[in-house]
């Protein structure tokens, strides 16, 4: 099946890129809940899924709203106001979603086979339940994405900057034709090949919002809700390298400034870890690790994220740049 999204000159002028935390939420949840062994995200899912299960997120609102395949509730992916919206801004938009729009999305989910009883409370009183949905998303974010966001965001932003440069050098048509193997540009129309759901101009507003995603692979995903611009989420360039272990390139130079213990901790944080885990791996006392982590956090080199009774520490983008200049 092939669908086409026609473009006028105005539509091309209003085509833009954005990095959306909520697109990463829904696409990553689909993987961790339904495809935890799926390459290339198996390593990440193996770390995250136990946290999700302990928090009960495998049987909450996300579980009802994000099925394993097919349609995703449109209100979960509001139109980003700018190129780099925060999760908080997108959650505010979810909390403000119009009840009629929410119920229409639930109708579609039920038509696709989602159990109506799981969605009944949301259907009856969207205004009361949507804040609970947003709170659950925040919990999922803290457990599954926040510890890894620095490396995810780096890939997403690099994709946007690369394609923006390509637009400047070669024009929009070439960039649109190179997004994905199922997307092609043909004489003023963006065609989606082998898509079950058509994406046409009469379903949505003008322009096009292009959203790179680490977790969308191997497909593209769409949102088409009038009068918003249509959204197309596609696999970001380099998404497959996000979870690859990284070897430090400048440890000696960094150690000369930070000391070997703190540098060792930073290299171990290629994967987010707790104080206890770091102490075991690095042969240090938990108290000593804790002191070093406080100093590294104050310097903006690590971040802390609560996971149940534990706190996971993760390297920041600044620390990545120090170790991998």
C-alpha angles and dihedrals in degrees: 000000000000127000128189134212109199121216132209122191087263091053091053090048090054096047111115144161128242138176108226122195090196093057087055090049096054097039094046093046090054089056099044093044101040110015107029094153094049116127133263092022099046094104092052093044092051090057096043106039097072089053091050093050093047089052092049093240091132089073105032136089095300090054089056097042100042110055121188094258140011130012123032121199105265095216088067090067108050118182109273112239092214142010096274111029120179123240088245092058092050092047090052088055090050091051089052095048113138112255091228090055092048092051091048089054091049090051089056093047091051091049087055091055105268112148108260093212091064090058100039098101091050091048093050097049115009093169091058097041102040093074088055090051090051091049091052091050090053090053091049090049092052093050103037111023113016095072089053100034096103093062094038092050091048091058093045095048092045089055092051093048092046094051093043088056090048090053090052093048103036108012135251096283094064093047093049090051093053100050097097141341090256094051124076137167114230123176099317096328131099106218125201111204122208093008121149093203120055120229108206134161095246090063096058146020130272127297127020133261113214115200123187115213135191092204104040095085133146092029142031121245129207141202119197117178122150127262093017119087113262115261126219117191112196136174110278121234110265095016090136093063096055095094099036113119111252125218115218113247100189106033096131093052092045092046090055088062105030100028127249097273095055092042090051090052091051092051091049090054091073078110118036111256143173127248091257093051092049092048091053095046096044099040093238133127117264089237092053092047090050092053092049092048091053090054092046091048092050088052092053094247099115136028129208125225125182117234109181107296093345133074118222119209123209136184118252126227088258091058091047089054091051093052096038107033 
